[in-house]
Structures are given as structure tokens and as C-alpha cells.
Amino acid sequence: MTIAGKRVLFVGGSFGGLASMKYFIKQFLETKATTNIELFLLEPRAGFINVLGIPLAIVSPKFAAESYLNVEGFNFKFSKVESNDAILTEKILNAKPNQEFPDNLKLTYIQGKCVSFIDNHNINYQLTDGEDIRQLSFDYCVFSTGRKRAWPFDPLGYTQEQFVKEMGDTQEKIEKAKTISVIGAGALGIEIAGELKEEYPDKKIILIHPHPFIPPETYAAKTFKEGTEKQVRNLGIDLQLNTRIAKEEDNGDLLTTKGDMIKSELNFWCNFHTNNIQPLLPYFQDSVVDKKGEVIVDEKMLIKGSTNVFAIGDIINLPIIKTAGGAYRQGEVASGTIFNILVKGEEKYEQIDLKTWPHAMTVVVGRGKSITQYNADGDGEVQLDNQEVLDFYQDYCNTRTRTLMNLD
């Protein structure tokens, strides 16, 4: 526990983690709270990547730059920065937020990663491009580390410049290939194939999936899956269902498990991911579903067996569709509870209601076609090419995210 003020640690600065921190600060400023609070954001990157926009970023370096929002544009007043990048540190400390921060609310940005939990109130962490292990104590924690995917969908670089270069390198490979295959027709694979076909209509785009329907989302309605397949085929994408890849040849050709060869020059693998839960082990071993690598949480978003560590986003095991919007809302639930306890002095836990939690999702196939599910009752309420949705996805919700989260 701490002396100067209660400490809240946010591990991960993507949709869920950043939204959670933003919501806590919003409540703090609106109520003119007098409690001494320290907030810590632990994130290896030097900014926020709008991961929704990755399908467009790989074909447009200009958009890639626009979809990477630097920490100094978070409109936070950081009083302390821990980073091995001196230039970044100076930028963040000299940033001018568009709102006033009181002296009793201290913000620290740590450019690094959580290595492990020592216990319910302490972690080991390591700075980006650093070697030494440091320790940090906290009173409450929101753990939102997301998923790891194949490159380039999980960029290796930490800065905007590095991210744009990776996306540019990917575009160069795309430009040279006449036939491109996308393996895995989840939401990401569908949207990757859609952007490729829309940007390069003369190229042959193949979307390969091992099951008879797309996407494979458990809570997607039958009408949603049928509508998605229709949108994909209507765009001219070569959709190959019930096809599993056994091997990628050196020249890019793909050998199926049935012995067929699919001619291809460039392949994007969207058929697997792993949840970034390693820091939770072994301390929270009993709170993890080994088979899926998901964290067991309740409707309060509390990790099983803990009263002060919350988990949100892709890594949790709740029976819901995993979306950026869902992570955003879960982040508000977690920080709402923490605010109630630390600032209001009320043991009042916010929570989601699984009975009313919407089984909603959107998939765009290029920026001109979309399919949206609003619930999964019966065959679900499904809409094709909703204009409001298409407007949002002209920039993959970049503008909306900036406005909603007050990001420059």
C-alpha cells in the first residue's frame, strides 16, 4: 500500500486500458475530488494504435500515420515518465493537455511491459529496450493486454515512425504480388481481404477458411454469417470454405490438408492468436483457463480470487463477442468501481449484465460494404450496408475514437 496517495495501475494502453484510465480521470475532474490519487499507465508503445484500422493501414501508410496517436496527444498531464527514450520523455512532459489537472491527481507514464505479478499489490516490470527488472506497488489494477497476432497485424515497432515503416514495407509486398491469400476468415481476415480487393481490384484475393461459414464467432447469428459470406463474394473475393492449410511453400503456394495446391505469392495469416496473459502466471494460475488462455472474471470484471485486480478486453472468458467497444465499456466498469471505492469511499461495484449485454458486432468488407448484428435473438437483427456504419468505417472509426477518448 502507499503513503502519498492510493495507486491505480493500468496495464495496457489500447482501447480497454486507455478508456478505463480516461473514465477514472473524467469522474475525478467532474467531481472535483480531493483524494490523493496516483495513476500509472504501463504500455510498451509510445502511443495508441487504432487496431480497428490495421486492414486499411497495410495498404495506406498515410492512414497508418493517422491511426497511431502519440502519448503526448492523450491530453494527459503526466508528472513523471519512465522511458529509455529521452526525446519521447521530453515530448510527454512538455505536452499541453486541453484540460486542467489538479495537484492531487498524479499521472505517470511507463513505457514498458508487465513481466509478472508478485502478488495482488506488486508487479515486476521492464522498460522498453531495457534489461533491468523494476517493481511497482499498487492498490488497484486494470489488466488489459489484448492479443498477439501474426505480423504485420501485431506490429513489432513501438513508435509511430516504426509503425508506419512496417505498414509501408507490407504495402510494398502487396504491390508486387498478383495473387494474395488471407488464411483465416474471422473478422480480421475478412476485413483484410476486403481492403486488399477494394484497393487492388485487379489482384486475385483468396480468403481461406477451414469451416463452412464465416466468421467463426460463436455468438454471431446465422443470418449474420450468411450475410457476411454474401458481401465477401459480391466484392469478387475468391472465398474457399472447408479448406485447411497444411504447409506454405517457399514460393508462397499453399498445400491443403486434402493435398490440393493453391497458387499464391503473398500470404497473410489471420487464423490464430494468443492472449497476452503471461504476466499473470504463475500468481494467477488458478484464474486462467489453460485451453484458451483466457482469464476468469466475474461480471464486475474482477479476476477470480482477487478483490482489486480487474481484467478486460480480449483476454477474458465471459460468453460475449470480443470487440473494441466492449473493451471500452468494460474499462469504464472497472474504473467506475475503483473510483467508487477510492474516491467516494463506497464499496459499490459496477458490473455488466450478461443477460442484456449486446451480442453485437460489425464487419466491413472494404469500406463500401458492411454487415452489422445488433443482437443474437433468434436469427438476430442484421443490417447490410448501414450508412452510419459505413461513414464510421471510412477511417475505421479514427475520427470517432479521437472524439470519444479526447485524443489529439
N, C-alpha and C positions, 0 to 999 in steps of 0.2 A: 504493500500500500504506500501511498505517497503523502508527503507533508505539504508541499507548496499548493497542491490542488489535486482534485480527482483526475485520473488519466484515462482517456479513451483512445484505444489503438484501432486504426482501420488498416487491415492488411489487404492490399489490392486496391488500385485506383481506377478500375474500369466502371462500367455502368452501376453496378450494385454498391461497390465501396465508396465511390465518389458521391453518388446520390445520398448515401447514408450520412456521410460527413456533411454534405450540403444541408441536409434536412435538420441535423442537430444544430448547426450554426444558425439556420433560419429561425428556429424556435428560440434559440438563445438571444438573438438580436431583437426579435419581436417582443419578447417578454422583459427585455432589459434586465436579464438575470444578474444577480450579484455574487453567485457562487464562483469560486476559483476553479477553472477547468483548463486542462491541458489536452489538446487533441494532437494525435500523431498519425500521419499518413505515410505508410510504408509501401513503396511502389518502385520496382526496378527501372521503369521507364522515366523519361524526362517529360512525360505528358500523357494525355488521354487519346487513345486511338478509338475512333468510332468504328468498332468491328463490324457493324452492320454494313459498312461501305466497302469492305475488302473486295467484294466482287467487282466493283467499279474501279477501285484503286489499282488493281493489277493491269487495267487497260488504260489508265489515265494518271500519270504521275502528277498532273496538275491537281486532280481531285485528291490524290493521296496526300499532298501537302495540306490541302484544306481540311482533310479528315483527321489530321494529327493536331491536337490542341495542346500547346505547351503549358507546362505547370505555371509559368508566370502569367498565363491568361486565365487562371482559375478564379480570379477575383477573391483570393485569399490573402490575408496579411500574415505571412509566415515570419515569426520572430526568430526562428532558428532553422538552419538547413544542414543536413549531414549528407555530403556527397563528395566523391573524388573528382568531380568536375568543378573547378574553380569558377569558370565562366558562367556555368549554369547557376551556381550558388549566388553569384553576384546579381544575375538577372532576377532570380526569385526574390531576393531580399530587397531589391530596388523596385519591384513591381508596385504599381499603384492600383489597388483594388477600387471598384466602384461603390464600395460601401465601407462604413466606419466599423472598426473592431475595437471593443473595449479592452482595457488593460488586464481585466481578469479572465480573458479568454486568450490563451496562448496556443499558437499553432506551430507544429514542427513538421517539416517535410524530410523524410529519409529516403534517399534514392538507393534502394537496396531490396533484399528479399528476406523473408522469414525463413530461417533454417530449421528451427524446431521449437516446440513448446516445452519449456522446462516444467511448468505446472500451470495452474489456472490463472496465474498472475504474472508470469515471466516468460519471455521468449529469448531465443538466440537469433541474431540477425547478422547479415553480411552486406556491406555496401557493394553496389555495382562496381565491377572492376577492382574489387578489394579482396583481400585474403583473410584478414583477421575476423574473428567472431566476437560480436558485441552482445551485450544483454540489455533488455529493456523491461521495465516493470509497468504494469497497467492495472486498472481497476475493472474495466470492461473492454471487450474486443469484438469487432465485427470482421469476420474472416470471409473474404470474397476474392478468391484467387483464380476462379474460372477454369477453363480447359486448355489443354495443349493439343494443337493440331499439327499436321504436316506443314512444312514450309511450302509456299510463302504465306499461308493463312495464319501462321503464328510467327510473325516477323522476329528475326534474331536481334536486330538493332534496337538501341534504347532511345535514340534521339529522332527528331523529325527528319533531319538530313539523312540519317541512316535508313529510316523507314522509306523515304521517297526513293532512295537509291535502290533498295530491294524491290520495290514495286516497278521501278523503271527497268531494272535488269529482267524482271519477269515479263514485262511488256515486250522487250526486245526478243525474247524467246518465242513469245506468241506471234510476233510479226513474221518470224522466219518459218513458222510451221504452217503447213496447208491442212493437216488433219490433227485435231486436238481431241483427246479423250478426257473425260471427267469421270473418275471412278467413285461411285457413291452418290446416291440421289436423295440425301437428306436436304434440308433447306439450303445449306451452304452449297452443296453440289449443284442443285437446281439453279440457284442464282448465279453461280459461276458460269455454268453452261449458257444461261440466258444472256448474261453480259457479253460473253465471247461471241455468241451468234448475232447479237444486236450490233456490236461494234465491228464485227468482221463477217458480214452475211455471206461472203463467197467462200469462207473456210468451212470445212466439214467438221462439225462439232458432234461428238458422240458422248452420250450420257449413259453410263453403265451401272446397273443396279442388280443385286442378287435376288431380290424379292419381286413378287408380281404386281406391286403397287408402290406409288411414291406420294409423299415422303413416308418413311417407315415409322413416323411418330405414332406412339401408342394411342394418344388421346385425340388424334385427328379423325374427323368424321369421314365416312365412306364417300360422301359427296365431295368433300374437300380433296381427297386423294384422286378421285375421278376427274375433278376439275383441273387439278394440277397437271395430270398427265395430258389432258387436252390442250392446256396452254403451252406445254413443252413441245408437243408435236406440231401444234399450229405455227410455232416460230420456226420450224424447219430443223429442229434438233433431232439427230438420229438416236432415239431412245431404245436401249436394249435392256429389257427386263429379264429376270430369271437368268442372269448371266454373272458368273463369279470368276474373278481373275486369279489365275494360279501363279503367273510369272510375267514380269516385264522384261522383254528382250533388250539387248544393248541399243538397238536401233529405234526403240520406242514401241515396237509391236507388242501386243498383249495376248498371251496364251490363256485361254479359258480352261476351267476345270473339265470341260467336255472335250477338250482337245482342239477346239477351233482357234484360229488366229485372227485377231482384229488388227488391221493395219492402222498404225498410229505413229505420229512423230513426236508429240509432246503430251505428257500425261500429268494430270492434276489429281492427287489422291485426297478424296474427301470422305473416305469410308471408315475412318476411325478417329478417335480422340481419347485422351486420358485426362482425368481430373487432377488438378494440382493440389493434392491433399497430403503430399509427403511431409510438410511441416507438422501436421497433426499427429504423425506417428513417431514414436510408439505411445506417446502420452494418452492420446485419444483413440487408441486401437479399438477399444470396445464400442466406440461410437461410429465406426466405419463399416460399411457393407463391403466386404472384401471383393466379391464378384464384380461389382460395378464401380468400386472405388468412390462410392457416394457417402456423404456424411449424414448420419441420422439426426434429424432435427424434429422439434415439435412445431405446432402452429405459431408459437412465439418466436420461432427461428433459433431457439436455444439448442446448442449441441447436446445430445444425450449425455446425462451425467454432469452437466455444467449449469451453473446459475448466472454466469457472467460472460460466457463466450458464445457468440452468435455466428451462424454460418448462413450464407445467402447465395443465390445465383445458381449456376450450372452444377455446382458440386453437391447439392442437397438431394435427398432421396424422396422428397414429397411427390405424390402422384399428380404432377402438374406438367404442362408443357413449359419447357425452359425457354424463356425469351428475355431480351434486354429489358423490356418494360416490366416483366415480372421481377427481375432482379432489382430494378429501381424501386418498385413498391415494397419488396422485402427489406431493402435497405432502410426505407422510412419506418417500417415496423420496428426494426431492431433499434435504430437510434431514437425512435419515439419512446420506447421503453427505457432506454438508458437516460434520456432526458428527464422522464418522469421520476426516476429513482434519484439521480444525482442532483438535479436542479430543483424539482418540485418537492422532493422528499416524500414521494408517494410510491409505494410498492405496487405500481399499476403496470401490468404487462400488456402491451399492444399485441395483437395477433391477427393472422389471416384466417379466413373461414373457408376451409376446403370445400364446403358444400356450395358456396356461392362463388368461389374462385373461378374466373372465366377460363374455359379451355379455348383460348383464342390465339390465333397466330396468322401471320401474313407471309406469303411467299411471292416474290416478284420474279417474273421471267423476262429479263430485260427490263427497261424502265417503262415499257409500253403495255405490259400485261401483268396482272396481279390476281391473286386469289386470297380471300380473307375468310377465316372462320371466326364467328363471334361466340359460338358455344358448340357443345357436342351432344346436345339433347337430340335423341333420335338420329336423324341424318345430319343434324347441325344446320345452323343458319350460315350459308355460304354466299359470298358475293364475288363475281368476276369483274375485274377492271373498275373497281370503285374509284371515282375520280379523285376524291380526297386522299385515298391511299396512294394513288399514282403521283399526286402532287408531292406528298411527303417523300416518296422514293425517287424523285428526280435527282435528289442529292443524298439519298439513303438516310433521310432524317437528320442530316447535318445541321441544317438551319434550326429545325425543331429542337434538337438536343442542345445546341448553343443557347437558345432562348430559355428552355425549360431548366437548364442547370446553371444559367448565368455564367457562360464561358465565352471568352473573347478569342 
